[in-house]
Amino acid sequence: MTGFARARVEKLIRTAGAFRVSAGAINRLNEILTEYGMNLAKYSVEIARHNGRKTVKESDVILAATK
């Protein structure tokens, strides 16, 4: 499964306050974010389909994120 760009994940960690970031930390956070994002997207699609729509709306994503 393709994740996010390594540079973006590293920048995210550095923005959180890290001065140095290991490759392992970047890879692991990338895996976690990708898995969480995929689960959120799948649940958003379920919500849209349950409401009889093919289009996933912002409200579906917000609802999925709160569950």
Secondary structure by P-SEA (a helix, b strand, c coil): cccccaaaaaaaaaaaccccccaaaaaaaaaaaaaaaaaaaaaaaaaaaaaccccccaaaaaaaaac
